[in-house]
Amino acid sequence: MKQITVIGLGAGDLEQLPLGIYKILKASTRLFLRTKDHPVVRTLEEEGITYESFDSIYEMHDSFEKVYDNIVNLLLDLSAQGPLIYAVPGHPLVAEKTVQLLLELERNGRVELEIKGGQSFLDPLFTAVGLDPIDGFQLLDGTSLLKEEIQPTQALIIGQVYDAFIASEVKLTLMEIYPDDFEVKLVTAAGTKEEAVQSVPLYELDRVTSLNNLTSVYVPRVEDEKILYKQFSSFRQTIATLRGPNGCPWDQKQTHESLKRYLIEETYELLDAINNEDVDGMMEELGDVLLQVLLHAQIGEDEGYFSIDDVIETINEKMVRRHPHVFGDITVENDEEVVSNWEEIKKVEKAERQDESLLDSVARSLPALSRALHLQKKAGKVGFDWQDDAPMWAKIKEEILELKEELKNNSDEKLVMVEFGDLLFAFVNIARFYAIEPEDALHATNEKFYKRFCYIEDKVRNKGKVMTDLSLEELDAIWEEAKREGL
């Protein structure tokens, strides 16, 4: 079995190195270093200890992931020739990716490891910045920092900020959460004679020239509540407070039922912003819709039925389940196959509810034109549909005649309403056949009418008159003028 002894060189100079580790280094005949850029190595060289380093590997690849894979593969090949010592900065189990890769190989039976300590950089760094770790902190890797991992309510320690490039990537990621001038600290060679702690505003993080292998970035926890406004957890807490014992009387008394109309109103205001291509308006109205979602979720939590976590889990699980071509091993050629797969998955999900109608999945609260469209689509998928538009046009003529007949006979108001509804339903069928969204079509016509009517109002106003001063013929002439103007 291949044997590798992994040792840590500590966080700083030789004075921090445990005696046992020092003796191993002195006695080693096959010593390999991830990097020789470490204070202890300079002293070891003076004492005549020989080694090989993997520093040249860093120049051969365009990502740290490839570098670490290469180093581990080389160690495996070298260990086939006999046991060896592999030394890394700090402690082998703290922020050391190559050791984690070796441990995975050991679990797979490909190598036998012995790991021996070495002081990590954490203890002296805690001292350098005055951080009590019991208050909570995050240890993150500067070479693969993700915004989603960051919890600004805790202090951050970001290791492996080797150079200006990594510092720039770290800065840009942090600036998505923290203000540009948020003060952070650069800590280099913590706990050694060369220890340096430098406070800089975040935007200058990559302009510091003293970055090296022993540099970490310390980001204190956020104390200013306004900085946390971007955090979902902060918004959730705001809603919980509003609904809480010392919250807002209006929010406290709301129910799922009482909030229904607000959700509808906010949704339509969002649609207005989208139709107007108003980016700022979209941002605001999406927030208002999200507010409604959080209020409903908080009510659910207050009543003990569900929370926003359950809501997110449900939709997240559904998205993964219904996208096997993304999260599974299904292959699709185009968006039509995506829709087909989606429908098949839904059929399987609802297989246990055979007593339900195919049309039950169409929400009754949809706007009438949209619901008519979706009902027709559902029925059409099982063959209840015409194959061309000729009978559709015939149906429209039939419904017009029936409506005229009811009006002519002064029929009951409900009968007239039903016949008018039948006519609209027939028109929706034509819209569906020609892939026209009836809600969008009617919205466009409403907007056209609005603009042309406003044009008439302006013209009448400029003449010093009011609308009722002009005849219908005169108003219609201005309407035609608006059409010629492209309105």
Beta strands, then each sheet from edge to edge (+ up, - down):
strand 1: 3-8
strand 2: 31-33
strand 3: 52-53
strand 4: 84-88
strand 5: 112-116
strand 6: 137-141
strand 7: 155-159
strand 8: 183-188
strand 9: 196-201
strand 10: 215-219
sheet 1: 3+ 2+ 4+ 1+ 5+
sheet 2: 6+ 7+ 10- 8+ 9-
end
